[in-house]
């Protein structure tokens, strides 16, 4: 666990260094190109978080353009 913490800390420090130096391409290069956000939730959803599920269409929260 300590090694994982050191690895995470090193990665974050490197990201912040690149951002501080204005190395935007280098900072962006540290991120994955494609991420699979699918989670292994039950198809019918989960009672604690009813807004998730495999068959849920688009956003269900009201959105505003006032930011």
C-alpha positions as CSV (number, residue, x, y, z in Angstrom):
1,X,0.0,0.0,0.0
2,X,2.8,2.4,0.8
3,X,4.3,1.8,-2.7
4,X,1.0,2.6,-4.3
5,X,0.7,5.8,-2.3
6,X,4.2,6.8,-3.4
7,X,3.4,6.0,-7.0
8,X,0.2,8.1,-6.8
9,X,2.0,10.9,-5.1
10,X,4.8,10.8,-7.8
11,X,2.2,10.9,-10.6
12,X,0.3,13.8,-9.1
13,X,3.5,15.7,-8.5
14,X,4.6,15.1,-12.1
15,X,1.2,16.3,-13.4
16,X,1.4,19.4,-11.3
17,X,4.9,20.1,-12.4
18,X,3.9,19.9,-16.0
19,X,1.0,22.2,-15.5
20,X,3.0,24.7,-13.5
21,X,5.7,24.8,-16.3
22,X,3.0,25.3,-19.0
23,X,3.6,21.9,-20.5
24,X,0.0,21.4,-21.4
25,X,0.7,18.6,-24.0
26,X,2.8,16.8,-21.5
27,X,0.1,17.1,-18.8
28,X,-2.6,15.9,-21.3
29,X,-0.4,13.0,-22.3
30,X,-0.6,11.6,-18.7
31,X,-4.4,10.9,-19.2
32,X,-5.8,7.8,-20.9
33,X,-7.1,8.4,-24.4
34,X,-10.2,6.3,-23.8
35,X,-12.0,5.3,-20.6
36,X,-14.7,2.7,-20.1
37,X,-17.0,4.2,-17.5
38,X,-19.3,1.2,-17.4
39,X,-19.7,-0.3,-14.0
40,X,-20.9,-3.8,-13.2
41,X,-24.2,-2.6,-11.6
42,X,-27.3,-4.9,-11.8
43,X,-29.3,-4.3,-15.0
44,X,-32.3,-3.1,-13.0
45,X,-30.2,-0.5,-11.2
46,X,-29.2,-0.2,-7.5
47,X,-31.6,0.8,-4.7
48,X,-29.1,3.2,-3.2
49,X,-28.4,5.0,-6.4
50,X,-31.5,4.7,-8.6
51,X,-30.3,7.0,-11.3
52,X,-27.7,4.5,-12.6
53,X,-28.3,1.5,-14.7
54,X,-27.6,0.0,-18.1
55,X,-30.8,1.2,-19.8
56,X,-30.9,4.7,-18.4
57,X,-31.3,7.2,-21.3
58,X,-29.3,10.5,-21.2
59,X,-29.2,13.0,-18.4
60,X,-32.0,13.0,-15.9
61,X,-31.0,16.1,-13.9
62,X,-32.2,19.5,-14.8
63,X,-29.5,21.6,-16.5
64,X,-29.2,25.3,-16.7
65,X,-27.0,27.4,-18.8
66,X,-26.4,30.0,-16.0
67,X,-22.9,29.3,-14.8
